[in-house]
Amino acid sequence: MAKPLQVELVAVEEKVWSGEAEMLLARTTEGELGVLPGHEPLLGQLAEPGQVRIKRAGGEEITYEVAGGFLSVTPDGVTILAEEATPVTAASAR
């Protein structure tokens, strides 16, 4: 089994979410980006408005609306630095 992806979502004033994931999806200015464990390092600018979707083991998906910021992929994992990050509830996603 592949090593899980380490993810940190940080807004200007606080760490919003941190943990392990199977996959991360984010909208960047270059288009939709999917990140799996072992992804090549990169730096991307988040699209505005945008979403970050974190897919965890067992099928759980956590979604945040983000405004401004960057996404950094390194061999250690993914860090999302957003100006704002708001959780999306199941009701508001419809």
Backbone bond lengths (Angstrom), bond angles and torsions (degrees), N, CA, C in turn:
res aa  C-N    CA-C-N  psi(-1)  N-CA   C-N-CA  omega(-1)  CA-C   N-CA-C  phi
1 M - - - 1.446 - - 1.525 109.28 -
2 A 1.325 116.48 139.75 1.457 121.40 -178.19 1.521 110.80 -70.64
3 K 1.312 114.90 147.94 1.472 121.44 176.47 1.532 107.93 -63.43
4 P 1.354 118.13 135.90 1.467 119.27 -179.82 1.527 112.17 -65.65
5 L 1.315 114.76 158.44 1.456 122.96 178.42 1.529 108.69 -84.39
6 Q 1.318 117.72 126.68 1.466 122.25 176.63 1.529 107.82 -85.70
7 V 1.332 117.03 124.78 1.459 121.80 -175.68 1.523 109.55 -124.64
8 E 1.331 115.73 136.83 1.458 122.64 171.36 1.514 108.36 -130.33
9 L 1.336 116.03 126.42 1.458 122.47 175.39 1.524 106.67 -112.49
10 V 1.329 115.74 117.59 1.464 121.40 -174.64 1.523 108.74 -124.48
11 A 1.342 115.83 128.80 1.462 121.20 172.43 1.524 107.33 -97.63
12 V 1.309 117.01 175.77 1.464 121.52 -174.43 1.526 112.34 -51.88
13 E 1.309 117.72 -42.23 1.460 119.19 -172.11 1.520 114.77 -110.77
14 E 1.326 119.42 -0.82 1.462 119.19 -176.86 1.529 112.77 -162.74
15 K 1.336 114.62 157.51 1.457 120.40 171.01 1.527 106.11 -79.50
16 V 1.319 117.37 122.44 1.459 122.02 -174.83 1.520 111.01 -88.92
17 W 1.325 117.16 -45.24 1.461 120.99 -178.86 1.522 108.98 -153.84
18 S 1.330 115.58 143.46 1.456 121.14 177.29 1.515 107.70 -147.56
19 G 1.331 116.57 136.04 1.455 119.30 178.19 1.512 112.18 168.64
20 E 1.333 114.76 -167.18 1.461 121.41 -179.30 1.519 109.86 -100.02
21 A 1.319 115.36 146.87 1.455 121.26 179.65 1.522 109.79 -143.36
22 E 1.327 115.19 159.83 1.465 120.70 173.46 1.525 110.53 -86.44
23 M 1.362 115.37 -30.81 1.460 120.21 -175.87 1.519 109.08 -160.42
24 L 1.325 115.95 152.55 1.451 121.92 175.34 1.519 107.71 -130.02
25 L 1.324 116.67 136.97 1.465 122.25 176.36 1.517 108.23 -121.42
26 A 1.329 117.36 134.78 1.459 121.35 -179.91 1.520 109.36 -146.39
27 R 1.347 115.68 147.26 1.463 121.18 173.62 1.513 108.53 -91.33
28 T 1.321 115.94 122.00 1.462 120.69 176.01 1.521 108.39 -113.12
29 T 1.317 116.37 174.37 1.464 120.38 178.32 1.525 111.33 -66.04
30 E 1.333 117.38 -15.52 1.464 122.13 178.53 1.531 112.62 -96.71
31 G 1.356 116.59 -3.72 1.461 120.70 -179.87 1.520 111.66 124.90
32 E 1.330 115.55 -176.11 1.463 121.99 -179.85 1.527 109.31 -69.68
33 L 1.329 115.88 136.14 1.455 121.27 -177.44 1.523 109.11 -126.78
34 G 1.310 116.89 128.74 1.457 122.38 174.22 1.520 109.06 -109.95
35 V 1.332 116.31 134.09 1.459 121.13 -178.09 1.524 108.96 -122.95
36 L 1.318 115.43 125.00 1.463 122.98 175.53 1.526 108.49 -113.83
37 P 1.335 117.96 163.36 1.471 119.05 175.64 1.535 110.57 -54.15
38 G 1.322 116.82 138.52 1.462 121.43 -179.99 1.518 114.07 87.38
39 H 1.340 118.16 4.98 1.474 121.84 -179.68 1.527 109.78 -61.17
40 E 1.298 116.68 147.05 1.466 121.78 176.72 1.525 110.18 -63.30
41 P 1.326 118.68 144.85 1.464 121.12 178.09 1.530 110.79 -60.24
42 L 1.333 115.38 143.13 1.461 121.02 176.35 1.507 109.71 -162.40
43 L 1.319 115.84 164.42 1.453 123.72 175.32 1.513 106.58 -129.72
44 G 1.338 117.13 127.30 1.464 120.55 -178.96 1.514 110.93 -132.77
45 Q 1.337 115.84 150.70 1.460 121.44 176.83 1.523 107.95 -93.37
46 L 1.338 116.92 129.57 1.458 120.95 179.64 1.521 110.38 -70.65
47 A 1.332 116.10 139.94 1.460 121.71 176.84 1.523 109.10 -74.58
48 E 1.333 116.38 152.35 1.472 120.90 177.59 1.506 109.88 -119.80
49 P 1.312 121.20 129.75 1.462 123.97 -13.42 1.521 109.12 -72.35
50 G 1.296 116.39 159.48 1.455 119.55 -178.10 1.517 112.09 -145.50
51 Q 1.310 113.97 172.86 1.458 120.57 176.99 1.512 109.26 -131.96
52 V 1.319 114.74 149.16 1.458 122.50 171.05 1.528 105.33 -120.62
53 R 1.346 116.37 124.60 1.458 121.43 178.40 1.520 108.43 -115.09
54 I 1.330 115.58 125.24 1.457 122.31 -179.33 1.514 107.79 -109.27
55 K 1.340 116.62 117.36 1.465 121.29 179.89 1.522 108.38 -99.65
56 R 1.338 114.75 116.85 1.461 121.33 -177.64 1.519 110.45 -97.95
57 A 1.322 116.32 167.40 1.461 122.22 176.55 1.526 108.77 -58.77
58 G 1.315 116.36 143.77 1.455 120.76 179.68 1.510 113.76 86.15
59 G 1.325 117.83 2.91 1.455 121.04 175.40 1.519 116.00 92.31
60 E 1.340 118.48 -4.88 1.467 120.12 178.53 1.521 109.70 -65.53
61 E 1.339 116.79 137.18 1.461 121.36 177.91 1.526 108.91 -126.03
62 I 1.318 115.88 130.44 1.459 122.59 178.65 1.526 106.63 -112.84
63 T 1.342 116.42 129.52 1.458 120.55 -176.87 1.524 109.97 -123.02
64 Y 1.337 115.29 137.79 1.461 122.10 176.62 1.524 108.48 -128.68
65 E 1.333 115.59 138.24 1.461 121.80 167.82 1.522 105.66 -82.88
66 V 1.321 117.67 129.81 1.458 120.44 -179.55 1.524 110.22 -123.35
67 A 1.314 115.31 149.91 1.459 121.85 176.84 1.514 107.72 -126.99
68 G 1.317 115.20 120.72 1.452 120.86 177.55 1.510 113.74 63.17
69 G 1.295 116.13 157.68 1.448 120.59 174.61 1.509 114.28 122.96
70 F 1.333 113.96 -167.47 1.454 121.47 -173.63 1.522 111.14 -137.44
71 L 1.316 114.67 160.94 1.455 123.27 175.87 1.520 106.91 -124.56
72 S 1.324 116.82 129.58 1.459 121.59 179.94 1.523 109.38 -122.94
73 V 1.328 116.02 124.63 1.459 121.68 177.25 1.524 107.40 -109.35
74 T 1.330 116.36 124.25 1.459 122.72 177.51 1.523 108.21 -128.06
75 P 1.325 118.15 172.65 1.469 119.17 175.85 1.534 112.77 -60.38
76 D 1.346 117.59 -21.04 1.459 121.63 179.79 1.524 113.55 -84.12
77 G 1.334 118.26 -17.06 1.461 120.99 -179.45 1.515 112.39 145.86
78 V 1.337 115.28 -155.05 1.464 121.99 -176.67 1.522 109.48 -122.30
79 T 1.320 115.67 134.63 1.455 121.46 173.24 1.518 107.76 -122.14
80 I 1.338 115.90 128.41 1.455 121.61 175.98 1.513 106.63 -110.29
81 L 1.321 116.73 120.81 1.462 122.98 178.35 1.520 107.04 -109.62
82 A 1.328 116.69 103.59 1.464 121.54 -175.67 1.522 110.26 -113.91
83 E 1.328 115.79 151.11 1.459 119.46 174.13 1.519 109.54 -69.08
84 E 1.333 116.99 -39.99 1.460 123.00 177.08 1.516 108.72 -141.65
85 A 1.331 116.95 145.51 1.463 122.40 175.78 1.525 108.24 -142.74
86 T 1.336 115.67 120.37 1.454 121.91 -177.56 1.517 109.18 -121.97
87 P 1.338 118.20 127.29 1.465 119.11 179.10 1.526 111.35 -64.49
88 V 1.323 115.82 143.97 1.457 122.39 176.73 1.516 106.98 -101.58
89 T 1.314 117.20 124.41 1.459 120.76 177.31 1.518 108.99 -87.45
90 A 1.324 116.60 161.61 1.468 121.56 -179.79 1.529 110.53 -57.19
91 A 1.332 117.71 -38.97 1.458 120.95 -179.14 1.525 112.29 -66.90
92 S 1.349 116.70 -39.44 1.470 119.25 -178.38 1.519 112.84 -79.57
93 A 1.336 117.71 -13.38 1.462 121.13 179.75 1.520 111.69 -79.75
94 R 1.318 118.09 -14.44 1.478 121.52 -178.18 1.477 113.33 -80.03
